Amino acid sequence: MNNFCKFTFLLTFSFFNILNTVYAQNAYTVSGTIKDKVTNEPVIGVVVSAPSAQTGTMSDENGFYSISIPFDTITLVIEQLGYKKEVIVINLGQDMSVDFLLAGDDEHLKEIVIEGNPHKEAINSTQMSKITLSAKDAKQVPVLFGEPDLLKILQLKPGIQSGGEGTSGLYVRGGGPDQNLFVVDNAIVYNPNHLFGLFSIFNTDAVKSIDLYKGDFPAQYGGRLSSVVDVKLNEGSETKTSVRGGIGLIASRLTVDGPIKKDKASYIISARRTYFDVFTSQLNRMNKNNASYDPIPAYYFYDLNGKVNYTLNKKNSFYLTGYFGRDVFKYNQNSLDFTFNWGNSVAVGGWNHIFSDKLKMTTSVIFSEYRYNIKNRFKDFSFKLSSMVRDFTVQSDFIYKPSEKHNVKFGLYASTHRYIVGRLRAGTDDGTVQLGLGSVFDSQEGAIYASDDFEVGARWKFNTGLRLSLFRNKSKYFGGIEPRVAFRYLINEKVSWKGSFARMYQYIHLISNSGASLPTDIWYPSNSTVKPQRSDQVATGLSLLIGDKFYLTDEVYYKWMKRQIDFKDGAMIYSNPNLDQEFVFGKGWAYGNEIYLEKRKGKTTGWIGYTLSWTWKQFPYINEGEKFFARYDRRHDISIVIVHKLTERLNISGTWVYGTGNAVSLPNGRFILQDIEGTTPKVIPVYSKRNGFRMPPFHRMDLGLIYKFKPKKEGRESDLTFSIYNVYNRKNAYFIYFDEIQNEFGVTTKFQAKQVSLFPIIPSLTYNFKF
Amino acid sequence: MSQPVVEFYLEPGKPFRLLLTESAGYFDPPQITPIEGATVEVVHAGKVYYPTPQPFGINPVNKKFYNYSTDQNTVVPLDFDSDFYVSIKDKNGRIIEGRTSILRPVEIDSISFLTDDPEKAAIQVKFQDNPATDDYYRIIGIQDSIGGEGKWDLIFNDDAIQTEQGGIGSNYIFFQGSKVIIQLFHISKEYYDFVTSTKNASDSNGNPFAQPSKIMSNVTGGMGIITGFQPTQKRAYCAISSDSASISAR
């Protein structure tokens, strides 16, 4: 009842707040869409400002903008880096619709650029703890194996860490990799990784932009504790067909886009595939008659992205997005036939509708699935293990701009989830031996939300929001009241102070018994034993413009994480019908300071990030109930990224990263176990403290060189990208283990700690083209 | 800090024998430190047994170390109903205690071999599992006629067994032409947890993906295991039949 009263109060408060925005004002609204003149694709993040009215806005992902102006005549300035600046004078006697087609000012900068004048907008916005990246960012920074990866670029930002060297897992402000919400064109993606986390599923040619929220979560997002990664996919050109792609060391990609119906409908298809297996199968074939040769298993991954956009009229447009990706591991020898495959399938149908220049809506119908299958057949004995999570979702999001001072967002979300957890089927063909396990669960999740971004006076701006979420698993219901509040105080036009509070609930959980994200990790719903996780995060900080080229932010945060999940020691997670009994529950908390200095204009661009942070966990049944550091607790984290334009055709880039070593559990004792007859004695390590040791500090430098070829024909582009990963060949510890050192008679003489490093210096070359 | 470690396996018809040692720091010199001069009491069905300190040596039959034992005539009674309570007190006053019982043996029904490999074969063992109880098993296969490779050791529970006749199989592990001895142990959950946790602890040393496991002992005052069992055993000859694609057990 008490919660109901709170809920009613907050709902009423939000309702009146929204009503408050609908007040009469002598203002006119100018709205419309901004598109690229050549491709006719919507351009997002374009700054539309009315300097004399001291107001401005940015175009959204559909290129839509809306600005209210309290004057009859106004000068509008439309600015976007990489496009020619547009200045128009408008005489307003009524609300108007004005569309813009922006022309590029540099052939080489025609790729998507998210931020036009991002620093000024960032100073003015209430939004904090947000990172925005474009495909262009990924292509400029040197990368492992020459394969551009946006998630790895995100790891170079303060507050975000990788799970291990070379991996694309994200650990955001002390949260785990399962606490990140990955959304692709509104669809949740459950596993964003290929090859055990070495590459992300996001093909840079298919991605338009990525927004990552570390805190201050907008009310439209929910369902995960620590971050939201919102990926928008590219749209095809409505005017001309183009082909682009890249040929790299381990993978190649190809994208084709163009009009289906000129200025009405477009398509884009992107594909990527690795080719380790082509070489390994050749090697296996060459050694076919070599009895001592063990064949190398085949491994490859691929992904396909597709999107169709259709503009019915000025007020209605539709899109269909599809993603399908798989990792495949195969081993076939004699009568053993082993296959392991995993991946995501996503389909989204969306409708954008503009009710008026003040109200617009996006409604999506979404299908998302992640599954893995392990199949093994040996003579007449077969074995199959699989797990799956599948969603059907409907979502509607509305944006209402009653005046220049208010920006109201509201919407609803409803989803049904199905989970197949550890389904095992095994047995002999004659049926005399049959093994079977596994559980199937169904659950439903829903949410409504509303928020308003509004100004109070010249200096204060607030964003108040509320998300109400509900989760059902059989007869068990869970509800969450998730307030989101943020403020901005403009100290002067170049300095602002910001603060935020956000509560998040997580109703489904990734069950992983390892220190890394593996494809076999299982998604599991909340139930009477496994309660929803909850986080509360507060953050505050300063945003500063230094001159007109540098942008500095300094944020401190504190995050409380309730009902965190871990496993009992020795837990059995695969094919366990009583999985609930293997969990233990505890809490976590994280705090830190993130400093970020960025330069986005001029010949030399880049950023420097520094994070000082602590991440703790405490579980009654782990570490004797004492608090311990999370594995990815990192005291100091530094990243430096520099891109320098040497000439019109030659860019050089470099990154340097440094991080305190991970907290790890290492044995501090041992004993001999001789066990029963038929077994040999073993040395058994004894672990006492959870994560009581530190790995050595991690640091690495990468360099890159991009040479752009002179185009032979108008509209053609190509470049050669040369990268060196780990330039000074630093042997960073991937893990440490203790080994027995034996003499020539096989007798153990001493024990020694040893370190395993993954990647030495690795040069790579990638050829990119577009025509 | 070191602590006492006990390994005590009670097998009907055999003397009470246990190994009592001290754990060591990981980088200490590689030697086993026996705990000497401790008092050991085993209480069962109102009778008390006293394994006494023995010279630290090896059992010539099974190659196992022990340092406390009863004499050859004082053996573990065949009793599946009453518990065995064990209490150990060392010279420093440390007390290690534990309790166990002996589970009824489970017979092996059949053994068969599968292969299309020219050298090696896989094995399939079938036995009767009681569907009404949660049972734990350990199966050990030893190849005694050809040296080197070829040993099978598996610990498992009956969660996945859907038919009354349980079955478990190996990969290509036994050399064709070898004599194979299969032992099936019907084990307690405590022993299953102990062996699994020691395996997890060993595996996590050197595996970056594994979460280190605490040793799950069934004793207080130290680490280790006190358990009892009576394994069943079957021998089979892994030989090529006239059909080269299948191998029969003889």
Interface residues (C-beta under 8 A of the other chain):
Chain A: G164 N334 S335 L336 F378 K379 D380 F381 L424 A426 T428 T432 V433 Q434 L435 G436 L437 N513 S514 G515 A516 L518 F567 D569 G570 S575 N576 P577 S665 P667 N668 G669 R670 F671 I672 L673 Q674 D675 I676 E677 G678 T679 P681 K682 V683 I684 P685 V686 Y687 R690 Y734 F735 Y737 F738 D739 E740 T748 T749 K750 F751 Q752 V756
Chain B: M1 S2 V5 E7 Y9 L19 T21 S23 A24 G25 Y26 F27 D28 P29 P30 I32 N62 K64 F65 L114 T115 D116 D117 A122 Q124 K126 R138 I140 I142 K151 D153 D159 A160 I161 Q162 T163 Q165 G166 G167 G169 N171 Q183 F185 D193 V195 T196 S197 T198 N200 A201 S202 S204 N205 G206 N207 P208 F209 A210 Q211 P212 S213 K214 I215 M216 M223
